[in-house]
Amino acid sequence: MNIAIKPMAAAVALVISTSGMANDLALEEVVVTAQKREQNLNDVGISISAITGGQMKELGISDATEMAEFTPGLVLTETQPSGVPIYTIRGVGFDDYSVGSSSTVGVYVDEVALPYPTMTRGVMFDVARVEVLKGPQGTLYGRNSTGGAINFISNKPSDEFEASISLDVGNYEYYKADTYISGALSDTVRGRIALTTTQQGEGWQESITTNDKLGEKDEVAGRVLLQWDASDTVDLTFNLHANTDQSDGPAAEVIRETNFAFAVNPQPGLATTFDPFLYPGLVGAENVSEDFAGFADTLAFRSNSEDPGQADWGLRQLIAYLRSKWESAVSCV
C-alpha cells in the first residue's frame, strides 16, 4: 500500500511545483501600437519584436546600436565617414552614405516618420518601448517600409510627480547623463521634460599622419511633452524634440595601390559599390585621419488631437514639422 501511494504523492507534488514555477515565470503584458491601435503583443498578427524601457535599462542598452544586438533580424551600422545610420531588417536595407537617401526601413518617433536616417540620431532616450516590425509594412506605413518599420515610443507625462537622474561613466573620458521630470501642472494639463547628453573627451582611434586622437563624442538631446484634457472626449498632445551631434564620425582609411580591379573607382568623384572609401577594411588599409567629422541637429514638432468618442471608434489628427541640418568635412591626408 505504501509503495503504491508514494509515487502518486510525488507526482502530485511535482505538478504543484511546476504550476507554481509557471506562475512565477509568467510574462508581463506588453502593449504595442504596431497596427495603429493599442494591442497585446501576442494578439498582433505580424512578426514583431518589442523591448520596453525597463528592459533596456536592465540590459544596459543606451543607444539603437546596442538595441539591435538584442533584436533578432535587426542590424544597425554607420557609414564612414559621414556616420549616417543604416537600418537593416532581415537583410533588407539601403547601404548608402548620402544624407539625402531614404531608407527601406521606416523609422517613426511617436508616430511621426523620419524620412532620412540621419534624423534618427539622438531619438532613443526616455522611451517607453521600441517596436521592430519585420517584413513589408506598406499597408499601414506607406512607402520606404519594404524591410520593415521601427517605432520609438517615448514616455508620456504622468499624473503624479516623478523625477530621475542617472549617470554612466567609462574610459576615454566617457560619460552619459539622463534626466527627466514629469507630473501634473493642473487638473487637466500634464507635462514631461527629458534631457540626455553623451560626452567623450578622448578618442579611441589614432591617426598615423596627424597624431590626433579620433572618436570624441558630443551629443545633446531633449524632449518636451504636454498633454491637455480639453474635454471628456478630446485630448491634445504637444511634443517638441531637438538634438545636436558634433561627434567624430567613423574615420575612413586611405588605401595604397592594389591589384584588385573591383576596388578601384574609375571616377574618383563618384562613389561605387566597392569604393574603398565606403569599405575601409576592404584592401590595403594604411592610414586613418579625420580632423572634423561634422555637425547635425534635428528639430521636431508634433501635435496630436484625439477624440475617443463614445463607442468603439475614435478620431485622431496628427500634425508634425521636422527640420534637419547636417554639415560634414573630411580630411584624409
QUISUL-V837100 format. One record per residue. RES is the residue in one letter. SS is DSSP state (a for helix, b for strand, c for the rest). Layout:
BEGIN
res=RES ss=SS
res=RES ss=SS
END
This chain:
BEGIN
res=M ss=c
res=N ss=a
res=I ss=a
res=A ss=a
res=I ss=a
res=K ss=a
res=P ss=a
res=M ss=a
res=A ss=a
res=A ss=a
res=A ss=a
res=V ss=a
res=A ss=a
res=L ss=a
res=V ss=a
res=I ss=a
res=S ss=a
res=T ss=a
res=S ss=a
res=G ss=a
res=M ss=a
res=A ss=a
res=N ss=a
res=D ss=a
res=L ss=c
res=A ss=c
res=L ss=c
res=E ss=c
res=E ss=c
res=V ss=c
res=V ss=b
res=V ss=b
res=T ss=c
res=A ss=c
res=Q ss=c
res=K ss=c
res=R ss=c
res=E ss=c
res=Q ss=b
res=N ss=b
res=L ss=a
res=N ss=a
res=D ss=a
res=V ss=c
res=G ss=c
res=I ss=c
res=S ss=c
res=I ss=b
res=S ss=b
res=A ss=b
res=I ss=b
res=T ss=b
res=G ss=a
res=G ss=a
res=Q ss=a
res=M ss=a
res=K ss=a
res=E ss=a
res=L ss=a
res=G ss=c
res=I ss=c
res=S ss=c
res=D ss=c
res=A ss=a
res=T ss=a
res=E ss=a
res=M ss=a
res=A ss=a
res=E ss=c
res=F ss=c
res=T ss=c
res=P ss=c
res=G ss=c
res=L ss=b
res=V ss=b
res=L ss=b
res=T ss=b
res=E ss=b
res=T ss=c
res=Q ss=c
res=P ss=c
res=S ss=c
res=G ss=c
res=V ss=c
res=P ss=b
res=I ss=b
res=Y ss=b
res=T ss=b
res=I ss=b
res=R ss=c
res=G ss=c
res=V ss=b
res=G ss=b
res=F ss=c
res=D ss=c
res=D ss=c
res=Y ss=c
res=S ss=c
res=V ss=c
res=G ss=c
res=S ss=c
res=S ss=b
res=S ss=c
res=T ss=c
res=V ss=b
res=G ss=b
res=V ss=b
res=Y ss=b
res=V ss=b
res=D ss=c
res=E ss=c
res=V ss=b
res=A ss=b
res=L ss=c
res=P ss=c
res=Y ss=b
res=P ss=a
res=T ss=a
res=M ss=a
res=T ss=a
res=R ss=c
res=G ss=c
res=V ss=c
res=M ss=c
res=F ss=c
res=D ss=c
res=V ss=b
res=A ss=b
res=R ss=b
res=V ss=b
res=E ss=b
res=V ss=b
res=L ss=b
res=K ss=b
res=G ss=c
res=P ss=c
res=Q ss=c
res=G ss=a
res=T ss=a
res=L ss=a
res=Y ss=a
res=G ss=c
res=R ss=c
res=N ss=c
res=S ss=c
res=T ss=c
res=G ss=c
res=G ss=b
res=A ss=b
res=I ss=b
res=N ss=b
res=F ss=b
res=I ss=b
res=S ss=b
res=N ss=c
res=K ss=c
res=P ss=c
res=S ss=c
res=D ss=c
res=E ss=c
res=F ss=c
res=E ss=b
res=A ss=b
res=S ss=b
res=I ss=b
res=S ss=b
res=L ss=b
res=D ss=b
res=V ss=b
res=G ss=b
res=N ss=c
res=Y ss=c
res=E ss=c
res=Y ss=b
res=Y ss=b
res=K ss=b
res=A ss=b
res=D ss=b
res=T ss=b
res=Y ss=b
res=I ss=b
res=S ss=b
res=G ss=b
res=A ss=b
res=L ss=c
res=S ss=c
res=D ss=c
res=T ss=c
res=V ss=b
res=R ss=b
res=G ss=b
res=R ss=b
res=I ss=b
res=A ss=b
res=L ss=b
res=T ss=b
res=T ss=b
res=T ss=b
res=Q ss=b
res=Q ss=b
res=G ss=c
res=E ss=c
res=G ss=c
res=W ss=c
res=Q ss=b
res=E ss=b
res=S ss=c
res=I ss=c
res=T ss=c
res=T ss=c
res=N ss=c
res=D ss=c
res=K ss=b
res=L ss=b
res=G ss=c
res=E ss=c
res=K ss=b
res=D ss=b
res=E ss=b
res=V ss=b
res=A ss=b
res=G ss=b
res=R ss=b
res=V ss=b
res=L ss=b
res=L ss=b
res=Q ss=b
res=W ss=b
res=D ss=b
res=A ss=c
res=S ss=c
res=D ss=c
res=T ss=c
res=V ss=b
res=D ss=b
res=L ss=b
res=T ss=b
res=F ss=b
res=N ss=b
res=L ss=b
res=H ss=b
res=A ss=b
res=N ss=b
res=T ss=b
res=D ss=b
res=Q ss=c
res=S ss=c
res=D ss=c
res=G ss=c
res=P ss=c
res=A ss=c
res=A ss=c
res=E ss=b
res=V ss=b
res=I ss=b
res=R ss=c
res=E ss=c
res=T ss=c
res=N ss=c
res=F ss=c
res=A ss=a
res=F ss=a
res=A ss=a
res=V ss=c
res=N ss=c
res=P ss=c
res=Q ss=c
res=P ss=c
res=G ss=c
res=L ss=c
res=A ss=c
res=T ss=c
res=T ss=c
res=F ss=c
res=D ss=c
res=P ss=c
res=F ss=c
res=L ss=c
res=Y ss=c
res=P ss=c
res=G ss=c
res=L ss=c
res=V ss=c
res=G ss=c
res=A ss=b
res=E ss=b
res=N ss=b
res=V ss=b
res=S ss=c
res=E ss=c
res=D ss=c
res=F ss=c
res=A ss=c
res=G ss=c
res=F ss=b
res=A ss=b
res=D ss=b
res=T ss=b
res=L ss=b
res=A ss=b
res=F ss=b
res=R ss=b
res=S ss=b
res=N ss=b
res=S ss=b
res=E ss=b
res=D ss=b
res=P ss=c
res=G ss=c
res=Q ss=c
res=A ss=c
res=D ss=c
res=W ss=c
res=G ss=c
res=L ss=b
res=R ss=b
res=Q ss=b
res=L ss=b
res=I ss=b
res=A ss=b
res=Y ss=b
res=L ss=b
res=R ss=b
res=S ss=b
res=K ss=b
res=W ss=b
res=E ss=b
res=S ss=c
res=A ss=c
res=V ss=c
res=S ss=c
res=C ss=c
res=V ss=c
END
